[in-house]
Amino acid sequence: MNAASDTLGNAVDDAVDTAGESVRSIVELTRKAVDTQIRLSQQYLDVLQKVWSRDADATAAGQAFLESTQREGGTYLSGLTELGVAYSSGVLKLGDAMTSAVLGDVSQAASSSRQRSSSSSRPGTGTTAKATSRKSTTSNPARKRTAKKTTGTTRARKSTA
């Protein structure tokens, strides 16, 4: 197999692994959301039964509802703001790491191209795209997780080839 085919195969394997992880995460999140809705619905029904019972103090329950929603509304808004800032910071960090990795790979490939073109009169002295890609993948800290997966996939593919 040539270097481009190996690189493409690794990219496809990584995409499949990532898609599988994403689907599992979404399924787990959906399960938690449904469980939470069921639990809260049951609590709501329990409170509703207490409020509508003949013994209940509807005025006290209404007052507790208003005070609680005001207090918890502020807490919710504060937590939501913190979550938004943390999410935005994470997106910024992810974008920075991805962009740095891409620019680093392109810069390294451009440097390798210049070295190959200056030594192209001697056959076999240039580096292959696979070696360049492998080096840049493992030297970039933002892509260490991907590099570990790719290395394992490449070994499996080579053993079957």
C-alpha positions, -999 to +999 in steps of 0.1 A: +000+000+000+012+035-007+015+063+019-016+081+007-037+050+010-024+043+045-031+079+056-066+078+041-072+044+058-061+057+091-083+088+087-113+066+080-106+043+109-103+074+132-135+088+119-153+055+125-139+053+161-149+089+168-184+084+154-188+053+176-177+072+206-201+101+197-231+078+193-224+061+226-221+095+243-254+107+228-272+075+238-259+078+274-269+115+275-304+106+262-308+079+288-298+103+315-323+129+302-351+105+301-344+092+336-343+127+349-376+136+333-392+105+347-379+112+382-389+149+381-424+140+367-429+117+397-417+143+421-441+169+405-470+145+408-462+138+445-460+175+453-492+182+433-511+155+453-498+171+486-509+206+475-543+195+464-550+174+495-576+188+520-550+192+547-525+213+526-519+250+532-522+263+496-511+298+506-479+285+522-472+262+493-477+291+468-454+314+488-427+286+490-431+282+452-425+319+445-395+322+469-380+290+457-383+299+420-368+333+426-338+319+445-332+289+423-338+310+391-308+332+402-287+302+409-297+286+376-288+317+356-255+320+374-247+284+368-258+287+331-235+317+327-205+298+341-213+268+319-215+291+288-181+306+296-165+272+303-180+258+270-168+288+250-133+285+266-133+248+257-143+255+221-116+282+219-090+258+233-101+230+209-100+253+179-066+266+189-051+231+193-066+219+160-055+250+140-020+248+155-018+211+146-029+218+110-005+247+106+023+227+121+017+198+097+015+222+067+046+240+078+065+208+083+053+194+049+064+227+032+099+224+048+101+187+038+091+196+002+119+222-001+144+196+012+131+170-012+132+193-042+168+204-033+179+167-031+156+154-058+186+147-081+195+118-058+168+091-058+156+078-024+167+108-004+132+124+001+109+116+030+076+100+024+042+116+033+036+087+057+068+093+076+061+131+077+025+126+088+035+101+115+062+124+129+039+154+130+011+134+146+032+121+175+052+153+180+021+175+185+007+173+220-028+182+209-030+151+188-015+125+211-048+106+216-053+104+179-017+092+174-021+064+198-053+052+181-037+055+146-006+036+156-027+007+169-048+007+137-018+008+115-002-022+132-034-042+128-037-033+091+000-042+085-004-076+101-034-084+079-018-071+047 
